[in-house]
Amino acid sequence: ELARIYETLERPLMRVLFKMERTGVAIDCFALANQSEELAQRIEELRAECERLAGHPFNISSPAQLGQVLFGEMGIPVVKKTASGAPSTDEEVLTELALDHALPKVVLEHRRLTKLRSK
């Protein structure tokens, strides 16, 4: 099965990929800058929405502060803890919490777009 995939898919693409790597690909820097700015604006909107939902400003990128808001202030039950015993705010936990709570859903979108913009 792997030999068939190699012969029918990967091997025929080798020449094309080699040319792309050798010559590069064109990037529209203006469009890329515009997209980056749009992402920055959306990220800022999401940050403001998180603070609105929490009722005060906090550092969304801080697991400790996010945990305090979610589990301490909002009273959302802790799903799992980190190795150090702190309430986890990882993607898996936030995804589960997002089913019933607005803030984790917004935080997940904020993280996704922030990660996308940083690449």
C-alpha positions as CSV (number, residue, x, y, z in Angstrom):
1,E,0.0,0.0,0.0
2,L,2.8,2.4,0.9
3,A,4.6,1.6,-2.3
4,R,1.5,2.4,-4.3
5,I,1.2,5.8,-2.6
6,Y,4.8,6.5,-3.2
7,E,4.6,5.6,-6.9
8,T,1.3,7.3,-7.6
9,L,1.4,10.4,-5.4
10,E,4.8,11.2,-3.9
11,R,7.2,10.4,-6.7
12,P,5.3,12.3,-9.4
13,L,5.3,15.4,-7.2
14,M,9.0,15.3,-6.4
15,R,10.0,17.3,-9.5
16,V,7.3,19.9,-8.9
17,L,8.3,20.3,-5.2
18,F,11.9,20.5,-6.1
19,K,11.2,23.4,-8.5
20,M,9.1,25.1,-5.9
21,E,11.8,24.8,-3.3
22,R,14.5,26.0,-5.7
23,T,12.6,29.0,-7.1
24,G,10.4,29.8,-4.2
25,V,6.8,30.9,-4.3
26,A,5.4,34.4,-4.8
27,I,3.8,36.1,-1.8
28,D,1.6,39.2,-2.0
29,C,3.2,41.2,0.8
30,F,0.4,43.8,0.7
31,A,-2.3,41.2,1.0
32,L,-0.4,39.4,3.8
33,A,0.0,42.7,5.7
34,N,-3.8,43.4,5.3
35,Q,-4.6,39.9,6.6
36,S,-2.3,40.4,9.5
37,E,-4.0,43.7,10.4
38,E,-7.5,42.1,10.1
39,L,-6.4,39.4,12.4
40,A,-5.0,41.9,14.9
41,Q,-8.3,43.7,14.9
42,R,-10.2,40.5,15.4
43,I,-7.9,39.4,18.2
44,E,-8.4,42.7,19.9
45,E,-12.2,42.4,19.6
46,L,-12.0,38.9,21.2
47,R,-9.8,40.2,24.0
48,A,-12.3,42.9,24.8
49,E,-15.1,40.3,24.6
50,C,-13.3,38.1,27.1
51,E,-12.9,41.1,29.5
52,R,-16.5,42.0,29.1
53,L,-17.6,38.4,29.9
54,A,-15.2,38.3,32.9
55,G,-16.4,41.7,34.1
56,H,-12.9,43.2,34.3
57,P,-9.5,43.2,32.4
58,F,-7.2,40.2,32.7
59,N,-4.4,38.7,30.8
60,I,-6.1,36.1,28.5
61,S,-2.7,34.6,27.8
62,S,-2.0,33.8,31.4
63,P,-3.3,30.4,32.4
64,A,-3.2,31.4,36.1
65,Q,-5.3,34.5,35.5
66,L,-7.7,32.7,33.1
67,G,-8.1,29.9,35.7
68,Q,-8.8,32.4,38.4
69,V,-11.5,34.0,36.3
70,L,-13.1,30.8,35.1
71,F,-12.9,28.7,38.2
72,G,-12.5,31.2,41.0
73,E,-14.7,34.1,39.9
74,M,-17.2,32.5,37.6
75,G,-17.5,29.3,39.6
76,I,-17.1,26.9,36.7
77,P,-16.2,23.4,37.9
78,V,-12.6,22.4,37.4
79,V,-12.4,19.6,34.8
80,K,-8.7,18.7,35.3
81,K,-5.6,19.9,37.0
82,T,-2.1,20.5,35.8
83,A,0.9,18.5,37.3
84,S,1.4,21.3,39.8
85,G,-2.2,21.1,40.9
86,A,-3.5,24.2,39.3
87,P,-6.8,24.1,37.3
88,S,-6.0,23.3,33.7
89,T,-6.9,25.8,31.0
90,D,-5.6,23.7,28.1
91,E,-7.4,23.4,24.8
92,E,-9.1,20.1,25.8
93,V,-10.6,21.7,28.9
94,L,-11.6,24.9,27.2
95,T,-13.3,22.9,24.4
96,E,-15.3,21.0,27.0
97,L,-16.2,24.1,28.9
98,A,-17.1,26.0,25.7
99,L,-20.2,23.7,25.3
100,D,-21.8,25.4,28.3
101,H,-20.0,28.7,28.8
102,A,-19.3,31.7,26.5
103,L,-15.9,32.8,27.8
104,P,-14.0,29.5,27.1
105,K,-15.3,29.6,23.5
106,V,-14.0,33.2,23.0
107,V,-10.7,32.3,24.6
108,L,-10.3,29.4,22.2
109,E,-10.9,31.6,19.2
110,H,-8.5,34.2,20.6
111,R,-5.8,31.5,21.0
112,R,-6.4,30.1,17.5
113,L,-6.2,33.5,15.8
114,T,-3.2,34.6,17.9
115,K,-1.4,31.4,16.9
116,L,-2.3,31.9,13.3
117,R,-1.0,35.5,13.2
118,S,2.3,34.5,14.9
119,K,3.2,32.0,12.2
